[in-house]
Every structure is written in C-alpha cells, then in structure tokens.
Amino acid sequence: MPLPPAADTAGHLVSWAKLAPRTIQSGGKNTSGPTGHGNPWLKGMIGEAAMAAARTDTFLGASYRRLVKHRGHKKAIVAVARSLLVIVWHIINDPAARFEDLGADHHQRLVNPARKTQALVRQLQALGHQVTLAPVETAT
C-alpha cells in the first residue's frame, strides 16, 4: 500500500490514517473526541498489530498497560496503534533506520527514586500516618 502523497512527516501519516489524538475545547473544558474514519484497511491492520503488541513484554506492551489503567482499552489501543504507525513511517522513510525497542522497563528507569520516596511519604502523611524511613541493609 503506497503512502499518501502528503506524508512528509510521521504526523502527516498519522493524521491521514485518522489516528491522531483529537481535542475538543469549549470554554475552559478540554475533552477527547473521535479520531475519525481514515483508511479502514490501514486502521484495521494497524489495530490488529496494536492488539498483538499490547500483549508483549516490550515498550509498546508496557505503554498499553500504563494507559489502559487510566484511559481504557480502546483509547490505549489507538495510542499504541499511533506509535506503531510512527515507527513504520520512520522505517519506510529511512532505509538505514533500525528499530530498537526501549524495553518494558523504560518508564521505570526514568523515575527518580528520591523524588518517588518523598511523594509516597507525603501521601502517607496526608492519610494521617507518621512515617519514619530506615534504609534496608543488603546482604553481600
């Protein structure tokens, strides 16, 4: 299947396939809207690939599991499908490009442990607990 004539960027391809996020603004309120119809064959194929990727132990699978908690199954699948389409565009556009998975623990590696500890302490204190931290000794 050829790319659309105006797919100069990955964003253009995602928009052509109608997988780009849509925001509806009215007053001070922002809500998500439908993505649109787009190319039904492309959306069907990339949707199936996104469903399969959601079940893997990869970056895309971890992204799906993070999103499904807050956004729901359908929105998480559309987000993974969009990510897949961006990956496909980069591979098609640059023959020298190679795909390298970031890993299922990519988001966990970005977390600052000290900052996370302070946030959890504040949450426990807000619930009325007195918190005393003691480092765990590791057996070597």
C-alpha positions in Angstrom: 0.0 0.0 0.0 1.6 3.3 -1.0 1.9 6.2 1.4 -0.4 9.1 0.9 1.2 11.9 -1.3 1.5 14.4 1.6 3.0 12.0 4.2 6.1 14.2 4.6 6.3 13.6 8.3 5.1 10.8 10.6 2.5 13.3 11.9 1.0 13.6 8.4 0.7 9.9 8.1 -0.9 9.5 11.5 -3.3 12.3 10.6 -4.1 10.8 7.2 -4.9 7.4 9.0 -7.0 9.3 11.5 -5.1 8.0 14.5 -4.1 11.5 15.7 -5.5 12.5 19.1 -8.3 15.0 18.8 -9.2 17.5 21.5 -12.5 19.4 21.7 -12.3 22.7 23.5 -15.3 24.6 24.8 -15.0 27.3 27.4 -12.3 26.1 29.8 -13.1 22.4 29.3 -11.0 20.1 27.1 -12.4 16.7 26.2 -11.1 14.0 23.8 -13.0 13.5 20.6 -13.4 10.7 18.0 -10.4 10.1 15.8 -12.4 9.8 12.6 -12.7 7.1 9.9 -9.5 7.4 7.9 -8.4 4.5 5.8 -10.4 1.4 7.1 -7.9 -1.1 5.8 -4.9 0.6 7.4 -6.7 1.2 10.7 -7.8 -2.4 10.8 -4.4 -3.7 10.1 -2.6 -1.4 12.5 -5.2 -2.0 15.1 -4.6 -5.8 14.9 -0.9 -5.2 15.2 -1.5 -2.9 18.2 -3.6 -5.6 19.9 -0.8 -8.1 19.4 1.8 -5.6 20.6 -0.2 -4.9 23.8 0.3 -8.5 24.9 4.1 -8.5 24.5 6.8 -7.7 27.0 8.1 -4.7 25.1 7.9 -0.9 25.3 4.6 -0.9 23.4 3.1 -3.5 25.7 4.2 -1.5 28.7 2.8 1.6 27.2 -0.6 -0.1 26.7 -0.6 -1.4 30.3 0.2 2.1 31.6 -2.5 3.8 29.5 -5.3 1.2 30.0 -5.4 1.9 33.7 -6.5 5.5 33.3 -7.9 5.8 29.7 -9.5 2.4 29.0 -8.9 -0.3 26.5 -9.9 1.4 23.2 -8.0 4.6 23.8 -4.9 2.7 24.8 -5.1 0.5 21.7 -5.4 3.7 19.5 -2.4 5.2 21.3 -0.3 2.0 20.6 -1.5 1.9 17.0 -0.4 5.5 16.6 3.0 4.6 18.0 3.3 1.7 15.6 2.4 3.8 12.6 5.1 6.4 13.6 7.6 3.5 13.9 6.5 2.2 10.4 6.9 5.7 8.9 10.4 6.1 10.2 11.5 2.6 8.9 9.9 3.2 5.4 11.2 6.8 5.2 14.8 5.9 6.1 16.1 2.6 4.8 19.1 2.7 7.1 16.9 3.1 10.2 16.8 0.1 12.5 14.2 -0.5 15.2 15.4 -0.8 18.7 12.9 -1.5 21.5 13.3 0.7 24.5 12.3 -2.2 26.8 9.3 -2.8 29.1 11.0 -1.1 32.0 11.8 2.2 30.1 9.3 4.3 32.1 10.5 2.8 35.4 14.1 3.7 34.6 13.1 7.4 34.2 11.7 7.6 37.8 13.9 9.4 40.3 13.9 7.2 43.4 14.4 10.0 45.9 11.5 12.0 44.4 9.2 9.0 44.4 10.1 8.3 48.0 9.2 11.8 49.0 5.9 11.7 47.1 4.9 8.4 48.8 5.9 9.8 52.3 3.7 12.9 51.6 0.8 10.6 50.6 1.1 8.6 53.8 1.3 11.7 55.9 -1.8 13.1 54.2 -3.6 9.9 55.2 -2.7 10.5 58.9 0.4 8.2 59.2 3.7 9.1 60.9 6.5 8.0 58.6 10.0 7.1 59.6 12.3 5.9 56.9 15.2 3.5 57.5 17.5 2.2 54.7 17.3 -1.6 54.1 20.7 -3.3 54.6 21.6 -5.6 51.7 23.3 -8.9 52.3 26.6 -9.1 50.5 
